[in-house]
């Protein structure tokens, strides 16, 4: 198949509940791609390809088309990982018409630590050298950070026949965490990631531990970038806590001149505030948990909902943070019937559950 026609691959999935999984696909991917649902057929469109998924009896028939072999692999792996996640503990099978040769993920990049420094008392920045930073200057901001065990040569994941990533096990098991690329220094060939240093004792935080102890020359890997794109609109509202602050800071830093930005950011206290450099017009409101009344947990959500009320439908609303806060804001946006193309709403952690870090 020529590159002008597109690279194609067909697959068959056998879920426990065919229509239920199709519903999951349509609901989940609406935040990440263009989704067209027609009866028992879902069409997903993104920059790296399309996935046509249709229910026939007890199976889902899948047709993938991408502009390159590398992007076809990415689409297959992305879809496979999600389908197995949607299946949970239910029986599930996934097979493909043509098996690509065993390989490592085409979007895996080995990087080395350049330096580490504290940005605030609870935010630490690690700078990485990367041979090719060009994939990271696009709109996608998130990566999976792969941390190999100390004292062993790194073993990076391969790809299963079903399309999923094949993670190393045993002594070679690696720590995997999701982070935002805070900034890209093209001239230096560097990527920056900010790590929240969780103050809660007794909580396992391997990602934060890595940042605390990172040494120049240390090797890790990144898979990505992916996740939600940077918002683009004349007017943007940004809402989040420390977990979302690296993403907010990058959006603000890369916003076009003339963009009207409003940000509501919750941090522990004034010491955790950061200077947000931008060429755009920025109005930022910092909320300090240290000043909240005892037991107050919804101050960020309340402030966001109040800020959303007078906004017009052309405002892009970007929200990330704690699960209950995000769901409360999402409910308001649904009631307002806010254009899905002008919103990005995602929860990064859940109150009462140890946040990954």
KADA-V712501 format. One record per pair of residues at least 4 apart in sequence whose C-alpha atoms are under 8 Angstrom apart, sorted by the first residue. I is the first residue (numbers start at 0). J is the second residue. D is the distance in whole Angstrom. If there is no record, write none. Layout:
I_J_D, I_J_D
//
This chain:
0_4_7, 0_5_7, 0_6_6, 0_7_8, 1_5_6, 1_6_7, 2_6_6, 2_66_6, 2_67_6, 3_66_7, 4_66_8, 5_64_6, 5_65_5, 5_66_5, 5_67_7, 6_63_8, 6_64_5, 6_65_5, 6_66_6, 6_67_6, 6_68_6, 6_71_7, 7_62_7, 7_63_5, 7_64_5, 7_65_7, 7_71_7, 8_62_6, 8_63_5, 8_64_7, 8_71_8, 8_95_7, 8_96_7, 8_97_7, 9_60_8, 9_61_5, 9_62_5, 9_63_6, 9_95_6, 9_96_5, 9_97_8, 10_60_6, 10_61_5, 10_62_6, 10_93_7, 10_94_6, 10_95_4, 10_96_6, 11_58_7, 11_59_6, 11_60_5, 11_61_6, 11_93_6, 11_94_5, 11_95_6, 12_58_6, 12_59_5, 12_60_7, 12_61_8, 12_91_7, 12_92_6, 12_93_4, 12_94_7, 13_17_7, 13_57_6, 13_58_5, 13_59_7, 13_91_6, 13_92_5, 13_93_6, 14_20_7, 14_57_7, 14_58_7, 14_59_8, 14_86_7, 14_89_8, 14_90_7, 14_91_5, 14_92_7, 15_57_8, 15_86_8, 15_89_6, 15_90_6, 15_91_7, 16_20_6, 16_57_8, 17_21_6, 17_54_6, 17_56_8, 17_57_6, 17_58_6, 17_59_7, 18_22_6, 18_39_7, 18_54_7, 19_23_6, 20_24_6, 20_82_8, 20_85_7, 20_86_8, 21_25_6, 21_39_8, 21_40_8, 21_41_7, 21_52_8, 21_53_8, 21_54_7, 22_26_6, 23_27_6, 23_85_7, 24_28_6, 24_41_8, 24_82_8, 25_29_6, 25_34_7, 25_35_8, 25_36_7, 25_41_7, 27_31_8, 28_32_6, 28_33_8, 28_34_7, 28_43_8, 29_33_6, 29_34_6, 30_227_8, 30_339_8, 30_343_7, 30_344_8, 31_226_7, 31_227_6, 32_43_6, 32_44_6, 32_45_5, 33_42_8, 33_43_6, 33_44_5, 33_45_7, 34_41_7, 34_42_6, 34_43_5, 34_44_7, 35_41_6, 35_42_5, 35_43_7, 36_40_6, 36_41_5, 36_42_7, 37_41_6, 39_53_6, 39_54_5, 40_51_7, 40_52_6, 40_53_4, 40_54_6, 41_51_6, 41_52_5, 41_53_6, 42_49_7, 42_50_6, 42_51_5, 42_52_6, 43_49_5, 43_50_5, 43_51_6, 44_48_6, 44_49_5, 44_50_7, 45_49_6, 47_65_6, 47_66_7, 47_70_6, 47_71_8, 47_73_8, 47_74_7, 48_63_7, 48_64_6, 48_65_4, 48_66_7, 48_70_7, 48_71_7, 48_74_7, 49_63_6, 49_64_5, 49_65_7, 49_74_8, 50_61_7, 50_62_6, 50_63_5, 50_64_7, 50_74_8, 51_61_6, 51_62_5, 51_63_6, 52_59_6, 52_60_6, 52_61_5, 52_62_7, 53_59_6, 53_60_5, 53_61_7, 54_58_6, 54_59_5, 54_60_6, 55_59_6, 55_60_7, 63_71_7, 63_74_8, 63_75_8, 64_71_7, 65_70_6, 65_71_5, 65_74_8, 66_70_7, 66_71_7, 67_71_6, 68_72_6, 69_73_6, 69_105_6, 70_74_6, 71_75_6, 72_76_6, 72_104_8, 72_105_8, 72_162_8, 73_77_6, 73_104_8, 73_105_7, 73_106_8, 74_78_6, 75_79_6, 75_162_6, 76_80_6, 76_158_8, 76_162_5, 76_163_5, 76_164_7, 77_81_6, 77_163_8, 78_82_6, 79_83_6, 79_93_8, 79_161_7, 79_162_6, 79_163_6, 80_84_6, 80_162_8, 80_163_5, 80_164_8, 81_85_6, 82_86_6, 83_87_6, 83_91_7, 86_90_7, 86_91_6, 93_161_6, 94_160_8, 94_161_6, 95_161_7, 98_160_7, 101_157_7, 101_158_7, 101_159_8, 102_157_6, 102_158_6, 103_107_8, 103_155_8, 103_156_6, 103_157_4, 103_158_6, 104_156_7, 104_157_6, 104_158_7, 104_164_8, 104_222_8, 106_222_6, 106_223_6, 106_224_8, 107_220_7, 107_221_6, 107_222_4, 107_223_7, 108_129_8, 108_220_5, 108_221_5, 108_222_6, 109_129_7, 109_218_7, 109_219_6, 109_220_4, 109_221_6, 110_127_6, 110_128_6, 110_129_5, 110_130_8, 110_218_6, 110_219_6, 110_220_5, 110_221_7, 111_127_5, 111_128_5, 111_129_7, 111_215_7, 111_216_5, 111_217_5, 111_218_4, 111_219_6, 112_125_7, 112_126_6, 112_127_5, 112_128_6, 112_213_7, 112_214_6, 112_215_5, 112_216_5, 112_217_5, 112_218_7, 112_219_8, 113_125_8, 113_126_5, 113_127_5, 113_128_6, 113_214_8, 113_215_5, 113_216_6, 114_125_6, 114_126_5, 114_127_7, 114_213_8, 114_214_7, 114_215_6, 115_123_7, 115_124_6, 115_125_4, 115_126_6, 115_210_7, 115_211_8, 115_213_7, 115_214_8, 116_123_6, 116_124_5, 116_125_7, 117_121_8, 117_122_6, 117_123_4, 117_124_6, 118_122_5, 118_123_6, 118_124_6, 118_273_8, 119_123_7, 119_270_7, 119_271_5, 119_272_8, 119_273_8, 120_270_7, 120_271_7, 121_195_6, 121_196_5, 121_197_7, 121_198_8, 121_271_7, 122_193_6, 122_194_6, 122_195_5, 122_196_6, 122_271_8, 123_193_6, 123_194_5, 123_195_6, 123_196_7, 123_210_7, 123_211_7, 124_191_7, 124_192_6, 124_193_4, 124_194_6, 124_210_7, 125_191_6, 125_192_6, 125_193_6, 125_194_8, 125_210_6, 125_213_8, 126_189_6, 126_190_6, 126_191_5, 126_192_7, 127_189_5, 127_190_5, 127_191_6, 128_187_8, 128_188_6, 128_189_5, 128_190_7, 129_188_6, 129_189_6, 129_190_7, 130_188_7, 131_188_7, 132_136_7, 132_183_7, 132_185_7, 132_188_6, 132_189_7, 132_190_7, 133_137_8, 133_185_8, 134_224_7, 135_139_7, 135_140_7, 135_180_8, 135_183_7, 135_224_6, 136_183_7, 138_228_5, 138_229_5, 139_224_6, 139_225_5, 139_226_6, 139_227_6, 139_228_5, 139_229_7, 140_179_6, 140_180_6, 140_181_8, 140_224_6, 140_225_6, 140_226_7, 140_227_7, 140_228_7, 140_229_7, 140_246_7, 141_177_7, 141_178_6, 141_179_4, 141_180_6, 141_223_7, 141_224_5, 141_225_5, 141_226_6, 141_227_8, 142_177_6, 142_178_6, 142_179_6, 142_180_7, 142_221_6, 142_222_6, 142_223_5, 142_224_5, 142_225_6, 142_226_8, 143_175_6, 143_176_6, 143_177_4, 143_178_6, 143_221_6, 143_222_5, 143_223_7, 143_224_8, 144_174_8, 144_175_6, 144_176_5, 144_177_6, 144_178_7, 144_219_7, 144_220_6, 144_221_5, 144_222_7, 145_173_6, 145_174_6, 145_175_5, 145_176_7, 145_219_6, 145_220_5, 145_221_6, 145_222_8, 146_173_5, 146_174_5, 146_175_6, 146_209_8, 146_219_5, 146_220_7, 147_151_8, 147_152_8, 147_153_5, 147_154_7, 147_171_7, 147_172_7, 147_173_5, 147_174_6, 147_219_7, 148_153_7, 148_170_8, 148_171_7, 148_172_7, 148_173_6, 148_174_8, 151_171_8, 153_171_7, 153_219_8, 154_167_7, 154_171_6, 155_166_7, 155_167_7, 156_164_6, 156_165_5, 156_166_5, 156_167_6, 157_164_6, 157_165_5, 157_166_7, 158_162_6, 158_163_6, 158_164_5, 158_165_5, 159_163_5, 159_164_6, 159_165_5, 166_172_7, 166_173_8, 167_171_6, 167_172_5, 167_173_7, 168_172_4, 168_173_8, 174_205_7, 174_206_8, 176_206_7, 176_355_7, 176_356_7, 178_192_7, 178_193_8, 178_194_8, 179_192_6, 179_193_8, 179_245_6, 179_246_6, 180_190_7, 180_191_6, 180_192_5, 180_193_8, 180_245_8, 180_246_8, 181_190_8, 181_191_5, 181_192_5, 181_193_6, 181_245_5, 181_246_6, 181_248_7, 181_249_6, 182_190_6, 182_191_5, 182_192_7, 182_249_6, 183_188_8, 183_189_6, 183_190_5, 183_191_6, 184_188_6, 184_189_5, 184_190_6, 185_189_7, 192_245_8, 193_245_6, 194_206_7, 194_207_6, 194_210_7, 194_356_7, 195_207_6, 195_241_7, 195_242_7, 195_356_7, 196_207_5, 196_208_8, 196_211_8, 196_356_8, 197_204_7, 197_207_7, 197_356_8, 202_353_7, 203_353_8, 203_356_8, 204_208_6, 204_355_6, 204_356_5, 205_209_6, 205_356_6, 206_210_6, 206_355_8, 206_356_4, 207_211_6, 207_356_5, 208_212_6, 209_213_6, 213_217_7, 227_343_7, 229_250_6, 230_235_8, 230_250_7, 230_315_7, 230_317_7, 230_341_8, 230_343_8, 231_235_8, 231_254_8, 231_315_7, 232_258_7, 232_313_8, 232_314_7, 232_315_6, 233_257_7, 233_258_5, 233_259_6, 233_314_7, 234_258_6, 234_259_5, 234_260_6, 234_313_7, 234_314_5, 234_315_6, 235_258_8, 235_259_6, 235_260_5, 235_261_6, 235_314_5, 235_315_5, 235_316_6, 235_317_7, 236_260_6, 236_261_5, 236_262_6, 236_263_8, 236_314_7, 236_315_6, 236_316_5, 236_317_6, 237_247_7, 237_260_8, 237_261_6, 237_262_5, 237_263_6, 237_316_6, 237_317_5, 237_318_6, 238_262_6, 238_263_5, 238_264_6, 238_303_7, 238_317_6, 238_318_5, 238_319_6, 239_243_5, 239_244_7, 239_247_8, 239_263_7, 239_264_5, 239_265_6, 239_299_8, 239_318_6, 239_319_5, 239_320_5, 240_244_6, 240_264_5, 240_265_4, 240_266_6, 240_319_7, 240_320_6, 240_321_8, 241_245_8, 241_264_8, 241_265_7, 241_266_6, 241_320_8, 242_319_8, 242_320_6, 242_347_7, 243_247_6, 243_319_6, 243_320_6, 243_347_8, 244_248_6, 244_264_7, 245_249_6, 246_250_6, 247_251_6, 248_252_6, 248_275_6, 248_276_8, 249_253_6, 250_254_6, 251_260_8, 251_275_7, 251_276_7, 251_277_6, 251_279_7, 251_281_8, 252_275_7, 252_276_6, 252_277_5, 252_278_7, 253_277_7, 253_278_8, 254_258_7, 254_277_7, 254_278_7, 254_279_6, 255_278_7, 255_279_6, 256_278_5, 256_279_4, 256_280_7, 257_278_8, 257_279_5, 257_280_6, 258_279_5, 258_280_6, 259_279_7, 259_280_5, 259_281_6, 260_279_7, 260_280_6, 260_281_5, 260_282_6, 261_281_6, 261_282_5, 261_283_6, 262_281_8, 262_282_6, 262_283_5, 262_284_6, 263_283_6, 263_284_5, 263_285_6, 263_286_7, 263_299_8, 263_302_8, 263_303_7, 264_283_8, 264_284_6, 264_285_5, 264_286_6, 264_299_8, 265_285_6, 265_286_5, 265_287_6, 265_288_7, 265_299_6, 266_271_6, 266_272_7, 266_285_7, 266_286_6, 266_287_5, 266_288_6, 267_271_6, 267_287_5, 267_288_5, 267_289_6, 268_272_7, 268_286_8, 268_287_5, 268_288_7, 268_289_6, 268_290_8, 269_287_7, 272_285_7, 277_281_8, 286_299_7, 287_291_7, 291_295_6, 291_298_8, 297_301_6, 297_324_6, 298_302_6, 299_303_6, 299_324_7, 300_304_6, 300_324_5, 300_325_7, 300_327_7, 300_328_6, 301_305_6, 302_306_6, 303_307_6, 303_328_7, 304_308_6, 304_328_6, 304_331_7, 305_309_8, 306_310_7, 310_314_7, 312_337_6, 312_338_7, 313_341_7, 314_341_7, 315_341_4, 315_342_5, 316_341_6, 316_342_5, 316_343_6, 316_344_8, 317_342_6, 317_343_5, 317_344_6, 318_325_7, 318_343_6, 318_344_5, 318_345_6, 319_325_6, 319_344_6, 319_345_5, 319_346_5, 319_347_6, 320_324_7, 320_325_6, 320_345_7, 320_346_5, 320_347_5, 320_348_6, 321_325_6, 321_346_5, 321_347_6, 321_348_5, 321_349_5, 321_350_7, 322_326_6, 322_346_5, 322_347_7, 322_348_6, 322_349_5, 322_350_7, 323_327_6, 323_349_7, 323_350_8, 324_328_6, 325_329_6, 325_344_7, 325_345_7, 325_346_6, 326_330_6, 326_346_8, 327_331_7, 328_332_6, 329_333_6, 329_344_7, 330_334_6, 331_335_6, 332_336_6, 332_337_5, 333_337_6, 337_341_7, 337_342_8, 338_342_7, 339_343_8, 348_352_8, 348_353_8, 348_354_5, 348_355_7, 349_353_8, 349_354_7
//
